[in-house]
């Protein structure tokens, strides 16, 4: 081989894409999207789980990342293999969106409920506490409060 | 002979308790003193019988009676004596008996405490509590009898579940049971108030301490469970949003809402219906928690507690909800109150917001626990609702509750003026802001963590302000020294200032929770005398030692801990192999170096070969601020003791009522 031919080959060597080593943070980034399905753990996210099954999955994710797959592609591959159950949280689409919407909705409805109760109460014009018996420590509390008021 | 005697005592307890139900109902209806006294004696007998049955089971465990199926499957000869004692509640049959014993004890003490005002309220309450005891005893006698013997004794037992061989697990289940059972008392008195139409605040005053006790046990039981998970399960955390953890959290959340909400009823006569709803929900959720643990409806780390009796608990939840709802509806007219209200910026408004947030939190957790079942029923797809869901949903609610912990107690009844708000909150707000700014200056960038530190500072400020104002006022009127004034202030008003101490404990819990945002971990493979860095620490692997004990073979790894080149000490994370078990089950014992700033947490995961050389595998964590969770738990304990400490004036009132009765 002519030595001149070696020059472009030498430069081609640099053109080969070199992947940096996969870091633990990258594995955790993918792992936190996935649940451990070993059957013993309470479906902990893979990035936190320390069981043997989770360790195997960490290795697998590491290999997939090293082969150039994107985190989303890895998650998609897991979904196609295990179904939606592999996700550590419900996907925010379709019926599963209700998992996310219901708590704030309940808070909102509760807020309006409380507001409506308060409005009803504010319309009632009668002396307060007709049925309540005074708490046993009231005299002291009253004295304390009046002491505090005097000082203010 | 002993197993047969234990069995006989259980059946006797069942019949005595069934008699107590009938006698108590008749006593409530006829008000005949003879029946009332007969009920009381039946309750006492039931307690003594349950206690005797439990004592017999303990003796059988301690004497290795492997002709009894329950003992043969939950103990072994080599189990240390202390664990033989606690192994009694390591399985379904024994834990149900423990539950029945605690319940019979609670009923007995509730009857003793209410002898001052015998009448329909106390009688109906006794009937309802005894009915619950009948349910448990019937389950034990029919389905889960711990005294069932085998035709031939086994030479040795299969042993206790290795995960439960831990000091914390000896007290975690009894604590939780005290919590679950404890809520039976306020529930029973609430239903008794409806049945007897005594719809005043009597049932609340009677059960205030029981409620607080149940709340405390349930909360402490959960924290102990968290401690166990932290040191045994080895994943570096103390709360995993496991369905069964959540099941215990649910009644604690509604119970906390109830504890706050009843204050409005006591002070203002308001929210009578709402308080009934809260205590019904709390009790139903207690049984629902048991149903979840036993039924296997959702997967959980508590799968070892599964049993065919799950549907029975499901049925009991349905029965409780239907019975109490119908009863409540039938008494709505009696519960309606007319109340004057002026402004949302008032103590009433604060309590309502508090209740709304606690109920939203309850719903969010309930929804998260049940959603996999619901989703599968609707879509056919199995899904997972894991910690990321709960953290996303619950952290904002938790932070809102935290800030309310500071604001609520300082609001005045009916209306709080702008001037008062400024006066009460200026100093605390400044302290909160300082905490937030310091957090940012120290490099905290997580928005929730910054908000949490800010709120923690604010709430601490409000608590300090309250103590300071009280002590100053008391000191100026009585001439007491500042410290003496604080002590006397608390002694004279235990509910109020004990409550502040509990709130301060909650602040410390939140500081600990916030530390989760900064957790670091690393998985390493170390050759002999090789080192690795995590945070400011350097850990050197210094070899492995193995030892064989009667119960386990221990493989102990040694890690030298250095900080800035200086040796701090040694950590010994290890694995225990239960070599006598067929499955050769392994458990991990993590090594933890704790200080107020952080925990250095090491998990040993075994050895492997790399390039012909042996390497030890470790999972290392730095968990900041965890210590504050346990300190917070102790502060809450102190606060609860302060609130519950007997009050001379209350005693005098009780004595007067007793004399009148």
Interface residues (C-beta under 8 A of the other chain):
Chain A: X24 X32 X35 X39 X40 X41 X42 X43 X44 X45 X48 X49 X50 X55 X58 X83 X84 X85 X86 X87 X88 X89 X90 X91 X94 X95 X96 X99 X100 X102 X103 X106 X107 X110 X111 X113 X114 X117 X118 X121 X122 X124 X125 X126 X127 X128 X129 X130 X131 X132 X133 X135 X136 X137 X140 X141 X144 X147 X148 X150 X151 X152
Chain B: X200 X201 X234 X235 X236 X237 X240 X241 X242 X243 X265 X266 X267 X268 X269 X270 X299 X300 X301 X337 X338 X339 X340 X341 X342 X344 X349 X352 X353 X356 X357 X359 X360 X363 X364 X367 X368 X371 X375 X378 X379 X381 X382 X383 X384 X385 X386 X387 X388 X389 X392 X393 X397 X414 X423 X469 X470 X472 X473 X474 X476 X477 X489 X492 X493 X495 X496 X522 X523 X603 X605 X619 X647 X649 X650 X653
